[in-house]
């Protein structure tokens, strides 16, 4: 049986999904990536003992059970390949326990763990990327530990807002391509041609291909990619590679056009991660909206924000609609464009901090990647909020493509053996 055939056993610690109809969605997402969900077996005596030792008050019997199951995983009395923690978005008690369990497992074991707050509308589609990342970390640790790119490889990142491509040759980036995402395959063709032209290479020179992002399957199928991988593991690998932080701890933040990612990385391998966001007020879309309202190009928003004082304008909203209303009100009240731009950057940084950075342990260095990492005002506000200097590596906007090209190089030797 090869790696792809082996089921990954994912231990589930949860409260409420079976009552909300979400359990079926969790199981479907797991099955789609060849994972098997299971609930660690514990006795009533185990529950009482673990709850007492853990020292965290919880009224819910399900949360007490989750604590005992977490202790069984850490103690090694129950074996698993990965851990999925799920609690209801509306329960504050569950949120506290979920966060503490995630930290406890991460600090006391090598198990990859993801935590998620669900609503009754959560679908298997929204869970799929998280499940795929868990199984990847569990099955492909050797591949994710890869530190250098070899040969000539192509990485394609089909994002919600932009499509990027990178050609790498013997551990160097020799070609790049970037275009807004319209038709997925057409956008991919454009960036691949641009990257090959810059590199002075032909498609026949490429030895391995990797794809990531929302359009990864469609593009990967067309181009017969060697690795088609979700963006959580790919982006974290690309980030530590470009920032030269492949050893030790790091935190990767990627604020995208539709969703955000926060990933805790240890020696180049993701440990805990979170993905998503409550609304677009915490995404790159809000910054695009801000630049349009201010009458400037998105590339000018960062320098403009660096000249402003963010605290001069009240702005902090989960929702892009209310955020836009704050923009309109601020301009109507006579606030300068510089201050409004700075406030918008601060608002996004605060929302990412409140919604997602609570779900991972922040370890320095903090590395910001993706297109929004080029917005200096946002990087500045994030650094102020976290009270640290944020690292923006070269080619940070191509992070998914770089990670894909790097990981794809691990398949070159396998392909040669099969020839």
Secondary structure, 3 states (H helix, E strand, C coil): CCHHHCCEEEEEEEECHHHHCHHHHHHHHHHHCCEEEECCCCCHHHHHHHHHHHCCCCCCHHHHHHHHHHHHHHHCCCCCCEEEEEEECCCHHHHHHHHHHHHHHHHHCCCEEEEEEECCCCCHHHHHHHHHHHHHHHHCHHHHCCCCCCCEEEEEEECCCEEEEEEEECCEEEEEEEEECCCHHHHHHHHHHHHHHHHCCCHHHCCEEEEEECCHHHHHHHHCCCEECCHHHHHHHHHHHHCCCCCCEEEEEEECCCCEEEEEEECCEEEEEEEECCCHHHCHHHHHHHHHHHCCCHHHHHHHHHCCCHHHCCCCCCCHHHHHHHHHHHHHCCCCHHHHHHHHHHHHHHHHHHHCHHHCCCCCCEEEECHHHHCHHHHHHHHHHHCCCEECCCCHHHHHHHHHHHHHHHHHHHHHHHC
